[in-house]
Amino acid sequence: MKALVKTQRAPGLSLLDVPIPEIGINDVLVRVHTAGICGTDLHIHQWDAWAQRSITPELVIGHEFVGEIVAVGSNVNDFSPGDIVSGEGHVVCGRCRNCMAGRRHLCAHTEGIGVNRPGAFAEYVAVPMANIWVHAPGISRDVAAVFDPFGNAVHTALAFPVLGEDVLITGAGPIGLMAAAVVRHAGARHVVVTDVNPHRLELAEHMGVTRAVDVRTTALADVQRDLDMAEGFDVGLEMSGNPAALTDMVTNMAHGGKIAVLGIPTERVEIDLTTVIFNMLTVRGIYGREMYETWYAMTVMLQSGLDISPVITHRFAADDFENAFATAADGKSGKVLLDWTAVG
């Protein structure tokens, strides 16, 4: 089969012929139809400091996908060839304290598909049956391909109640944009998204936010006055990984406000703990998705009218992966998809 492989400890990827993965008794083999490019994949392609610490060549990368089951292990009873599925990208041990208590998203021994084990930028991927999600009828295949990052958005957006609340989202990347749509769907009053990228702020407006704010030219305090917000934001979702964004968020929260942090910074971040303490703020780190309550929430929100499709802006054939990665990296796109159905 064809697959995108990290072959060298240097920037770049290679489209190679590799063996179709074998499956164990508890695995399924999925024929990949469409896959989404994630920030993690960009790090691997660029071979930055995180990738150098985390990735071992020769690795098939990629973890966002939708496809069709073509084979199942002898111990698999719940899934069948023909099922349209995605895979939870975090493979957990199943035996640690958190896993045994049903808190699998907190497993300390998590392995990432496309990071620590062969990934989904390929014609076929082998996935443990415990990581398979069968899509409900009517779910768009393109949307199904990005259920993994959509899950990050939902996990973050619903970390705290948002019904009737004023929500600040820092970072208008694809996950921030999906989170904006989620909190609006969940009943938030005002949804304010900040960024410095005009293209992504325009996308945020298409997602139906109250205000899309370029923080280089507009202060959040002015936005609060314009929206007649008396005390500050009730809920903050930090999606950018930018230290200044988190600092600005802490400053603009209401007393008792709640902050969920998903964005991964590339440097140490200092926040004003005096403000956190005296304003009684709650700050919660978010990683991945809750297995599988987040996946259920994603499905039922889509079935009840949530539309995240505007986030998907570009589609490329898998053979054209270099242009796809360049598009995903240039800041003028939302989610970028790779079509694996006709790879040469």
Short mmCIF file of the C-alpha atoms (twelve columns), coordinates in Angstrom:
data_MODEL
# 
_entry.id   MODEL 
# 
loop_
_atom_site.group_PDB 
_atom_site.id 
_atom_site.type_symbol 
_atom_site.label_atom_id 
_atom_site.label_alt_id 
_atom_site.label_comp_id 
_atom_site.label_asym_id 
_atom_site.label_seq_id 
_atom_site.Cartn_x 
_atom_site.Cartn_y 
_atom_site.Cartn_z 
_atom_site.pdbx_PDB_model_num 
ATOM 1   C CA . MET A 1   0.000   0.000   0.000  1 
ATOM 2   C CA . LYS A 2   0.958   3.668   -0.300 1 
ATOM 3   C CA . ALA A 3   1.657   5.604   2.902  1 
ATOM 4   C CA . LEU A 4   3.194   8.870   4.060  1 
ATOM 5   C CA . VAL A 5   6.302   8.004   6.033  1 
ATOM 6   C CA . LYS A 6   8.693   10.013  8.157  1 
ATOM 7   C CA . THR A 7   11.892  8.440   6.862  1 
ATOM 8   C CA . GLN A 8   14.616  10.768  8.118  1 
ATOM 9   C CA . ARG A 9   15.467  12.940  11.101 1 
ATOM 10  C CA . ALA A 10  14.988  16.012  8.930  1 
ATOM 11  C CA . PRO A 11  12.141  18.063  7.471  1 
ATOM 12  C CA . GLY A 12  9.885   16.343  4.955  1 
ATOM 13  C CA . LEU A 13  7.844   13.201  4.330  1 
ATOM 14  C CA . SER A 14  7.928   10.467  1.698  1 
ATOM 15  C CA . LEU A 15  5.085   8.687   -0.113 1 
ATOM 16  C CA . LEU A 16  6.246   5.080   -0.142 1 
ATOM 17  C CA . ASP A 17  5.102   1.533   -0.755 1 
ATOM 18  C CA . VAL A 18  4.900   -0.248  2.608  1 
ATOM 19  C CA . PRO A 19  3.270   -3.516  3.723  1 
ATOM 20  C CA . ILE A 20  -0.427  -3.486  4.573  1 
ATOM 21  C CA . PRO A 21  -0.533  -3.692  8.387  1 
ATOM 22  C CA . GLU A 22  -1.345  -7.023  9.975  1 
ATOM 23  C CA . ILE A 23  -4.132  -7.156  12.559 1 
ATOM 24  C CA . GLY A 24  -4.279  -9.011  15.845 1 
ATOM 25  C CA . ILE A 25  -7.279  -10.789 17.294 1 
ATOM 26  C CA . ASN A 26  -8.596  -7.545  18.851 1 
ATOM 27  C CA . ASP A 27  -7.929  -5.244  15.889 1 
ATOM 28  C CA . VAL A 28  -9.748  -4.060  12.788 1 
ATOM 29  C CA . LEU A 29  -8.265  -3.142  9.410  1 
ATOM 30  C CA . VAL A 30  -9.672  0.048   7.899  1 
ATOM 31  C CA . ARG A 31  -9.430  1.136   4.270  1 
ATOM 32  C CA . VAL A 32  -8.808  4.865   4.674  1 
ATOM 33  C CA . HIS A 33  -10.986 7.122   2.536  1 
ATOM 34  C CA . THR A 34  -10.152 10.612  3.806  1 
ATOM 35  C CA . ALA A 35  -7.676  11.929  6.370  1 
ATOM 36  C CA . GLY A 36  -7.200  15.344  7.962  1 
ATOM 37  C CA . ILE A 37  -3.900  17.157  8.452  1 
ATOM 38  C CA . CYS A 38  -3.361  18.102  12.097 1 
ATOM 39  C CA . GLY A 39  -0.959  20.492  13.772 1 
ATOM 40  C CA . THR A 40  0.869   17.423  15.059 1 
ATOM 41  C CA . ASP A 41  1.468   16.298  11.469 1 
ATOM 42  C CA . LEU A 42  2.853   19.733  10.623 1 
ATOM 43  C CA . HIS A 43  5.300   19.467  13.531 1 
ATOM 44  C CA . ILE A 44  6.445   16.075  12.236 1 
ATOM 45  C CA . HIS A 45  6.779   17.357  8.672  1 
ATOM 46  C CA . GLN A 46  8.782   20.389  9.837  1 
ATOM 47  C CA . TRP A 47  10.855  18.269  12.234 1 
ATOM 48  C CA . ASP A 48  10.727  20.824  15.050 1 
ATOM 49  C CA . ALA A 49  11.989  20.309  18.594 1 
ATOM 50  C CA . TRP A 50  8.847   18.421  19.685 1 
ATOM 51  C CA . ALA A 51  9.065   16.057  16.700 1 
ATOM 52  C CA . GLN A 52  12.742  15.412  17.330 1 
ATOM 53  C CA . ARG A 53  11.911  14.354  20.894 1 
ATOM 54  C CA . SER A 54  8.826   12.327  20.027 1 
ATOM 55  C CA . ILE A 55  9.089   10.647  16.616 1 
ATOM 56  C CA . THR A 56  11.128  7.628   15.564 1 
ATOM 57  C CA . PRO A 57  11.574  7.123   11.795 1 
ATOM 58  C CA . GLU A 58  10.404  5.014   9.856  1 
ATOM 59  C CA . LEU A 59  6.886   5.980   10.944 1 
ATOM 60  C CA . VAL A 60  3.632   6.163   8.997  1 
ATOM 61  C CA . ILE A 61  2.061   9.333   10.354 1 
ATOM 62  C CA . GLY A 62  -1.503  10.706  10.559 1 
ATOM 63  C CA . HIS A 63  -4.365  10.108  12.982 1 
ATOM 64  C CA . GLU A 64  -7.477  11.928  11.700 1 
ATOM 65  C CA . PHE A 65  -9.407  9.700   9.301  1 
ATOM 66  C CA . VAL A 66  -12.609 8.113   8.095  1 
ATOM 67  C CA . GLY A 67  -12.767 4.835   6.234  1 
ATOM 68  C CA . GLU A 68  -14.385 1.455   5.807  1 
ATOM 69  C CA . ILE A 69  -13.646 -1.675  7.805  1 
ATOM 70  C CA . VAL A 70  -12.336 -4.397  5.487  1 
ATOM 71  C CA . ALA A 71  -11.262 -7.043  8.017  1 
ATOM 72  C CA . VAL A 72  -11.639 -7.807  11.721 1 
ATOM 73  C CA . GLY A 73  -9.667  -9.912  14.195 1 
ATOM 74  C CA . SER A 74  -11.031 -13.212 15.421 1 
ATOM 75  C CA . ASN A 75  -12.000 -11.723 18.789 1 
ATOM 76  C CA . VAL A 76  -13.963 -8.791  17.271 1 
ATOM 77  C CA . ASN A 77  -17.740 -9.167  17.457 1 
ATOM 78  C CA . ASP A 78  -19.110 -5.607  17.482 1 
ATOM 79  C CA . PHE A 79  -17.750 -4.397  14.122 1 
ATOM 80  C CA . SER A 80  -18.051 -5.784  10.595 1 
ATOM 81  C CA . PRO A 81  -16.583 -5.202  7.150  1 
ATOM 82  C CA . GLY A 82  -18.438 -2.357  5.497  1 
ATOM 83  C CA . ASP A 83  -18.852 -0.243  8.649  1 
ATOM 84  C CA . ILE A 84  -17.897 3.426   8.117  1 
ATOM 85  C CA . VAL A 85  -15.646 4.361   11.014 1 
ATOM 86  C CA . SER A 86  -13.102 6.721   12.501 1 
ATOM 87  C CA . GLY A 87  -10.603 5.910   15.223 1 
ATOM 88  C CA . GLU A 88  -9.856  7.466   18.594 1 
ATOM 89  C CA . GLY A 89  -6.234  8.529   18.172 1 
ATOM 90  C CA . HIS A 90  -5.163  7.731   21.747 1 
ATOM 91  C CA . VAL A 91  -4.521  4.058   22.446 1 
ATOM 92  C CA . VAL A 92  -4.648  3.462   26.201 1 
ATOM 93  C CA . CYS A 93  -3.321  0.638   28.355 1 
ATOM 94  C CA . GLY A 94  -6.680  -0.484  29.769 1 
ATOM 95  C CA . ARG A 95  -5.150  -1.603  33.077 1 
ATOM 96  C CA . CYS A 96  -3.985  1.489   34.970 1 
ATOM 97  C CA . ARG A 97  -6.059  3.051   37.755 1 
ATOM 98  C CA . ASN A 98  -7.719  5.607   35.495 1 
ATOM 99  C CA . CYS A 99  -8.478  3.127   32.726 1 
ATOM 100 C CA . MET A 100 -9.983  0.659   35.198 1 
ATOM 101 C CA . ALA A 101 -12.134 3.465   36.612 1 
ATOM 102 C CA . GLY A 102 -13.461 4.370   33.153 1 
ATOM 103 C CA . ARG A 103 -11.319 7.501   32.853 1 
ATOM 104 C CA . ARG A 104 -9.412  6.310   29.826 1 
ATOM 105 C CA . HIS A 105 -8.620  9.836   28.609 1 
ATOM 106 C CA . LEU A 106 -6.435  10.147  31.741 1 
ATOM 107 C CA . CYS A 107 -4.340  7.042   31.025 1 
ATOM 108 C CA . ALA A 108 -0.707  7.782   31.820 1 
ATOM 109 C CA . HIS A 109 0.494   5.212   29.268 1 
ATOM 110 C CA . THR A 110 -1.268  6.580   26.198 1 
ATOM 111 C CA . GLU A 111 0.202   5.906   22.757 1 
ATOM 112 C CA . GLY A 112 -0.734  8.091   19.804 1 
ATOM 113 C CA . ILE A 113 -1.707  6.708   16.413 1 
ATOM 114 C CA . GLY A 114 0.666   8.291   13.918 1 
ATOM 115 C CA . VAL A 115 3.019   9.334   16.722 1 
ATOM 116 C CA . ASN A 116 3.991   6.236   18.698 1 
ATOM 117 C CA . ARG A 117 2.460   3.600   16.382 1 
ATOM 118 C CA . PRO A 118 1.696   3.418   12.634 1 
ATOM 119 C CA . GLY A 119 -0.801  6.009   11.496 1 
ATOM 120 C CA . ALA A 120 -3.608  6.706   9.066  1 
ATOM 121 C CA . PHE A 121 -1.927  8.632   6.233  1 
ATOM 122 C CA . ALA A 122 -2.066  5.423   4.292  1 
ATOM 123 C CA . GLU A 123 -4.406  3.275   2.259  1 
ATOM 124 C CA . TYR A 124 -4.953  1.034   5.288  1 
ATOM 125 C CA . VAL A 125 -4.608  1.435   9.043  1 
ATOM 126 C CA . ALA A 126 -4.886  -1.172  11.808 1 
ATOM 127 C CA . VAL A 127 -6.752  0.043   14.892 1 
ATOM 128 C CA . PRO A 128 -7.645  -1.705  18.188 1 
ATOM 129 C CA . MET A 129 -11.351 -2.453  18.333 1 
ATOM 130 C CA . ALA A 130 -11.594 -0.399  21.552 1 
ATOM 131 C CA . ASN A 131 -10.639 2.670   19.499 1 
ATOM 132 C CA . ILE A 132 -13.232 2.298   16.737 1 
ATOM 133 C CA . TRP A 133 -16.211 4.632   16.370 1 
ATOM 134 C CA . VAL A 134 -18.936 3.657   13.895 1 
ATOM 135 C CA . HIS A 135 -20.528 6.728   12.343 1 
ATOM 136 C CA . ALA A 136 -24.249 7.276   12.445 1 
ATOM 137 C CA . PRO A 137 -26.091 7.453   9.101  1 
ATOM 138 C CA . GLY A 138 -26.124 10.932  7.627  1 
ATOM 139 C CA . ILE A 139 -22.795 12.110  9.042  1 
ATOM 140 C CA . SER A 140 -20.791 13.812  6.293  1 
ATOM 141 C CA . ARG A 141 -17.671 11.835  5.341  1 
ATOM 142 C CA . ASP A 142 -15.583 15.012  5.365  1 
ATOM 143 C CA . VAL A 143 -16.797 15.873  8.863  1 
ATOM 144 C CA . ALA A 144 -16.268 12.265  9.952  1 
ATOM 145 C CA . ALA A 145 -12.647 12.567  8.806  1 
ATOM 146 C CA . VAL A 146 -12.037 15.295  11.401 1 
ATOM 147 C CA . PHE A 147 -13.870 13.741  14.356 1 
ATOM 148 C CA . ASP A 148 -10.566 13.538  16.241 1 
ATOM 149 C CA . PRO A 149 -9.906  17.337  16.317 1 
ATOM 150 C CA . PHE A 150 -13.643 18.003  16.505 1 
ATOM 151 C CA . GLY A 151 -13.481 15.949  19.700 1 
ATOM 152 C CA . ASN A 152 -10.744 18.205  21.064 1 
ATOM 153 C CA . ALA A 153 -13.014 21.180  20.401 1 
ATOM 154 C CA . VAL A 154 -16.040 19.548  22.050 1 
ATOM 155 C CA . HIS A 155 -14.051 18.339  25.074 1 
ATOM 156 C CA . THR A 156 -12.733 21.871  25.617 1 
ATOM 157 C CA . ALA A 157 -15.942 23.730  24.796 1 
ATOM 158 C CA . LEU A 158 -18.055 21.615  27.147 1 
ATOM 159 C CA . ALA A 159 -15.532 21.450  29.991 1 
ATOM 160 C CA . PHE A 160 -17.771 23.964  31.784 1 
ATOM 161 C CA . PRO A 161 -21.464 24.862  31.357 1 
ATOM 162 C CA . VAL A 162 -21.895 27.514  28.654 1 
ATOM 163 C CA . LEU A 163 -25.680 27.948  28.485 1 
ATOM 164 C CA . GLY A 164 -26.366 31.690  28.718 1 
ATOM 165 C CA . GLU A 165 -22.702 32.471  29.343 1 
ATOM 166 C CA . ASP A 166 -20.297 34.889  27.651 1 
ATOM 167 C CA . VAL A 167 -17.453 32.868  26.138 1 
ATOM 168 C CA . LEU A 168 -13.997 34.045  25.048 1 
ATOM 169 C CA . ILE A 169 -12.025 31.834  22.638 1 
ATOM 170 C CA . THR A 170 -8.390  32.772  22.005 1 
ATOM 171 C CA . GLY A 171 -7.138  31.262  18.756 1 
ATOM 172 C CA . ALA A 172 -9.156  30.942  15.536 1 
ATOM 173 C CA . GLY A 173 -7.443  27.847  14.210 1 
ATOM 174 C CA . PRO A 174 -9.645  24.946  13.107 1 
ATOM 175 C CA . ILE A 175 -10.200 23.631  16.638 1 
ATOM 176 C CA . GLY A 176 -10.980 27.091  17.993 1 
ATOM 177 C CA . LEU A 177 -13.459 27.620  15.159 1 
ATOM 178 C CA . MET A 178 -15.162 24.305  15.844 1 
ATOM 179 C CA . ALA A 179 -15.324 25.168  19.549 1 
ATOM 180 C CA . ALA A 180 -17.003 28.457  18.659 1 
ATOM 181 C CA . ALA A 181 -19.708 26.604  16.746 1 
ATOM 182 C CA . VAL A 182 -20.149 24.163  19.635 1 
ATOM 183 C CA . VAL A 183 -20.623 26.778  22.366 1 
ATOM 184 C CA . ARG A 184 -23.014 28.719  20.159 1 
ATOM 185 C CA . HIS A 185 -24.986 25.497  19.576 1 
ATOM 186 C CA . ALA A 186 -24.911 24.801  23.330 1 
ATOM 187 C CA . GLY A 187 -26.563 28.121  24.132 1 
ATOM 188 C CA . ALA A 188 -23.808 30.630  24.904 1 
ATOM 189 C CA . ARG A 189 -24.955 34.260  24.841 1 
ATOM 190 C CA . HIS A 190 -21.900 35.973  23.364 1 
ATOM 191 C CA . VAL A 191 -19.042 34.114  21.648 1 
ATOM 192 C CA . VAL A 192 -15.940 36.257  21.080 1 
ATOM 193 C CA . VAL A 193 -12.982 34.826  19.142 1 
ATOM 194 C CA . THR A 194 -9.559  36.493  19.028 1 
ATOM 195 C CA . ASP A 195 -6.648  36.016  16.646 1 
ATOM 196 C CA . VAL A 196 -4.218  38.051  14.524 1 
ATOM 197 C CA . ASN A 197 -4.879  36.168  11.270 1 
ATOM 198 C CA . PRO A 198 -7.440  38.040  9.121  1 
ATOM 199 C CA . HIS A 199 -8.333  34.934  7.093  1 
ATOM 200 C CA . ARG A 200 -9.159  32.900  10.171 1 
ATOM 201 C CA . LEU A 201 -11.074 35.759  11.753 1 
ATOM 202 C CA . GLU A 202 -13.180 35.852  8.583  1 
ATOM 203 C CA . LEU A 203 -13.793 32.115  8.982  1 
ATOM 204 C CA . ALA A 204 -14.864 32.766  12.579 1 
ATOM 205 C CA . GLU A 205 -17.496 35.184  11.322 1 
ATOM 206 C CA . HIS A 206 -18.795 32.460  8.991  1 
ATOM 207 C CA . MET A 207 -19.108 30.192  12.058 1 
ATOM 208 C CA . GLY A 208 -21.576 32.672  13.576 1 
ATOM 209 C CA . VAL A 209 -19.528 34.196  16.393 1 
ATOM 210 C CA . THR A 210 -20.666 37.399  18.047 1 
ATOM 211 C CA . ARG A 211 -17.358 39.159  17.436 1 
ATOM 212 C CA . ALA A 212 -14.158 38.142  15.658 1 
ATOM 213 C CA . VAL A 213 -11.450 40.340  17.169 1 
ATOM 214 C CA . ASP A 214 -7.980  41.200  15.902 1 
ATOM 215 C CA . VAL A 215 -6.215  41.815  19.221 1 
ATOM 216 C CA . ARG A 216 -3.574  43.947  17.502 1 
ATOM 217 C CA . THR A 217 -6.167  46.662  16.883 1 
ATOM 218 C CA . THR A 218 -8.998  46.048  19.366 1 
ATOM 219 C CA . ALA A 219 -8.837  45.595  23.144 1 
ATOM 220 C CA . LEU A 220 -11.060 43.013  24.815 1 
ATOM 221 C CA . ALA A 221 -12.149 45.627  27.342 1 
ATOM 222 C CA . ASP A 222 -13.627 47.627  24.461 1 
ATOM 223 C CA . VAL A 223 -15.419 44.530  23.169 1 
ATOM 224 C CA . GLN A 224 -16.940 43.944  26.598 1 
ATOM 225 C CA . ARG A 225 -18.269 47.507  26.663 1 
ATOM 226 C CA . ASP A 226 -19.707 47.181  23.149 1 
ATOM 227 C CA . LEU A 227 -21.546 43.988  24.175 1 
ATOM 228 C CA . ASP A 228 -22.750 45.466  27.471 1 
ATOM 229 C CA . MET A 229 -20.879 42.855  29.506 1 
ATOM 230 C CA . ALA A 230 -20.763 44.124  33.072 1 
ATOM 231 C CA . GLU A 231 -18.173 41.854  34.695 1 
ATOM 232 C CA . GLY A 232 -16.066 40.013  32.112 1 
ATOM 233 C CA . PHE A 233 -16.191 36.636  30.366 1 
ATOM 234 C CA . ASP A 234 -17.724 33.694  32.197 1 
ATOM 235 C CA . VAL A 235 -15.891 30.962  30.291 1 
ATOM 236 C CA . GLY A 236 -12.556 31.112  28.467 1 
ATOM 237 C CA . LEU A 237 -11.239 28.569  25.958 1 
ATOM 238 C CA . GLU A 238 -7.521  29.004  25.232 1 
ATOM 239 C CA . MET A 239 -6.803  27.381  21.851 1 
ATOM 240 C CA . SER A 240 -3.784  29.277  20.550 1 
ATOM 241 C CA . GLY A 241 -0.846  28.245  22.725 1 
ATOM 242 C CA . ASN A 242 0.159   31.919  22.732 1 
ATOM 243 C CA . PRO A 243 1.339   33.086  26.181 1 
ATOM 244 C CA . ALA A 244 -0.030  36.596  25.622 1 
ATOM 245 C CA . ALA A 245 -3.457  35.169  24.788 1 
ATOM 246 C CA . LEU A 246 -3.692  33.332  28.109 1 
ATOM 247 C CA . THR A 247 -2.494  36.403  29.989 1 
ATOM 248 C CA . ASP A 248 -5.132  38.537  28.262 1 
ATOM 249 C CA . MET A 249 -7.792  35.936  28.995 1 
ATOM 250 C CA . VAL A 250 -7.036  35.844  32.731 1 
ATOM 251 C CA . THR A 251 -7.268  39.632  32.859 1 
ATOM 252 C CA . ASN A 252 -10.673 39.706  31.161 1 
ATOM 253 C CA . MET A 253 -12.487 36.963  33.088 1 
ATOM 254 C CA . ALA A 254 -15.401 37.600  35.438 1 
ATOM 255 C CA . HIS A 255 -14.998 36.719  39.109 1 
ATOM 256 C CA . GLY A 256 -15.492 32.975  39.387 1 
ATOM 257 C CA . GLY A 257 -14.744 32.558  35.692 1 
ATOM 258 C CA . LYS A 258 -13.612 29.224  34.285 1 
ATOM 259 C CA . ILE A 259 -10.798 28.666  31.774 1 
ATOM 260 C CA . ALA A 260 -10.135 25.503  29.726 1 
ATOM 261 C CA . VAL A 261 -6.657  25.380  28.150 1 
ATOM 262 C CA . LEU A 262 -6.065  23.230  25.050 1 
ATOM 263 C CA . GLY A 263 -3.475  25.272  23.115 1 
ATOM 264 C CA . ILE A 264 0.043   23.943  23.551 1 
ATOM 265 C CA . PRO A 265 2.654   26.682  24.090 1 
ATOM 266 C CA . THR A 266 6.137   26.447  22.637 1 
ATOM 267 C CA . GLU A 267 7.631   28.264  25.647 1 
ATOM 268 C CA . ARG A 268 7.015   28.617  29.365 1 
ATOM 269 C CA . VAL A 269 3.926   30.646  30.236 1 
ATOM 270 C CA . GLU A 270 3.589   32.951  33.238 1 
ATOM 271 C CA . ILE A 271 0.152   33.929  34.514 1 
ATOM 272 C CA . ASP A 272 -0.836  36.308  37.289 1 
ATOM 273 C CA . LEU A 273 -1.742  33.949  40.123 1 
ATOM 274 C CA . THR A 274 -2.838  36.901  42.226 1 
ATOM 275 C CA . THR A 275 -5.662  37.494  39.748 1 
ATOM 276 C CA . VAL A 276 -6.452  33.776  39.619 1 
ATOM 277 C CA . ILE A 277 -6.689  33.640  43.423 1 
ATOM 278 C CA . PHE A 278 -8.543  36.859  44.188 1 
ATOM 279 C CA . ASN A 279 -10.938 36.424  41.254 1 
ATOM 280 C CA . MET A 280 -11.399 32.738  42.163 1 
ATOM 281 C CA . LEU A 281 -10.730 31.544  38.631 1 
ATOM 282 C CA . THR A 282 -10.692 27.882  37.654 1 
ATOM 283 C CA . VAL A 283 -8.040  26.802  35.121 1 
ATOM 284 C CA . ARG A 284 -8.301  23.302  33.637 1 
ATOM 285 C CA . GLY A 285 -5.952  21.636  31.169 1 
ATOM 286 C CA . ILE A 286 -7.571  19.655  28.335 1 
ATOM 287 C CA . TYR A 287 -5.974  16.841  26.348 1 
ATOM 288 C CA . GLY A 288 -7.668  14.731  23.710 1 
ATOM 289 C CA . ARG A 289 -11.221 13.503  24.108 1 
ATOM 290 C CA . GLU A 290 -13.232 11.738  26.796 1 
ATOM 291 C CA . MET A 291 -13.650 8.163   25.603 1 
ATOM 292 C CA . TYR A 292 -16.341 7.957   24.434 1 
ATOM 293 C CA . GLU A 293 -18.694 10.515  25.888 1 
ATOM 294 C CA . THR A 294 -17.149 13.223  23.695 1 
ATOM 295 C CA . TRP A 295 -17.695 11.097  20.573 1 
ATOM 296 C CA . TYR A 296 -21.346 10.611  21.517 1 
ATOM 297 C CA . ALA A 297 -21.760 14.355  22.091 1 
ATOM 298 C CA . MET A 298 -20.212 15.115  18.698 1 
ATOM 299 C CA . THR A 299 -22.617 12.805  16.923 1 
ATOM 300 C CA . VAL A 300 -25.798 14.017  18.600 1 
ATOM 301 C CA . MET A 301 -24.890 17.688  18.134 1 
ATOM 302 C CA . LEU A 302 -24.389 17.103  14.411 1 
ATOM 303 C CA . GLN A 303 -27.706 15.251  14.296 1 
ATOM 304 C CA . SER A 304 -29.393 18.192  16.038 1 
ATOM 305 C CA . GLY A 305 -28.158 20.777  13.546 1 
ATOM 306 C CA . LEU A 306 -24.579 21.738  14.451 1 
ATOM 307 C CA . ASP A 307 -22.635 22.553  11.272 1 
ATOM 308 C CA . ILE A 308 -18.836 22.568  11.364 1 
ATOM 309 C CA . SER A 309 -18.372 22.070  7.619  1 
ATOM 310 C CA . PRO A 310 -17.197 25.677  6.972  1 
ATOM 311 C CA . VAL A 311 -14.029 24.781  8.898  1 
ATOM 312 C CA . ILE A 312 -13.056 22.360  6.097  1 
ATOM 313 C CA . THR A 313 -11.589 24.588  3.393  1 
ATOM 314 C CA . HIS A 314 -9.259  22.483  1.226  1 
ATOM 315 C CA . ARG A 315 -9.137  18.967  -0.231 1 
ATOM 316 C CA . PHE A 316 -6.138  17.352  -1.963 1 
ATOM 317 C CA . ALA A 317 -5.315  13.976  -3.444 1 
ATOM 318 C CA . ALA A 318 -2.896  12.101  -1.201 1 
ATOM 319 C CA . ASP A 319 -0.298  12.195  -3.997 1 
ATOM 320 C CA . ASP A 320 -0.349  15.982  -3.718 1 
ATOM 321 C CA . PHE A 321 0.584   15.926  -0.033 1 
ATOM 322 C CA . GLU A 322 3.328   18.546  -0.347 1 
ATOM 323 C CA . ASN A 323 0.850   21.186  -1.517 1 
ATOM 324 C CA . ALA A 324 -1.616  20.014  1.126  1 
ATOM 325 C CA . PHE A 325 0.933   20.455  3.921  1 
ATOM 326 C CA . ALA A 326 2.023   23.835  2.568  1 
ATOM 327 C CA . THR A 327 -1.602  24.973  2.536  1 
ATOM 328 C CA . ALA A 328 -2.192  23.743  6.088  1 
ATOM 329 C CA . ALA A 329 0.916   25.592  7.271  1 
ATOM 330 C CA . ASP A 330 0.379   28.945  5.563  1 
ATOM 331 C CA . GLY A 331 -2.369  30.184  7.907  1 
ATOM 332 C CA . LYS A 332 -4.872  30.819  5.101  1 
ATOM 333 C CA . SER A 333 -6.847  27.621  5.524  1 
ATOM 334 C CA . GLY A 334 -9.084  25.778  7.926  1 
ATOM 335 C CA . LYS A 335 -8.936  21.992  7.955  1 
ATOM 336 C CA . VAL A 336 -7.100  20.423  5.018  1 
ATOM 337 C CA . LEU A 337 -8.113  16.922  3.882  1 
ATOM 338 C CA . LEU A 338 -6.237  14.215  1.964  1 
ATOM 339 C CA . ASP A 339 -8.145  11.820  -0.320 1 
ATOM 340 C CA . TRP A 340 -6.677  8.306   -0.087 1 
ATOM 341 C CA . THR A 341 -9.152  6.581   -2.414 1 
ATOM 342 C CA . ALA A 342 -7.227  7.150   -5.642 1 
ATOM 343 C CA . VAL A 343 -3.594  7.350   -4.566 1 
ATOM 344 C CA . GLY A 344 -1.209  6.316   -7.357 1 
# 
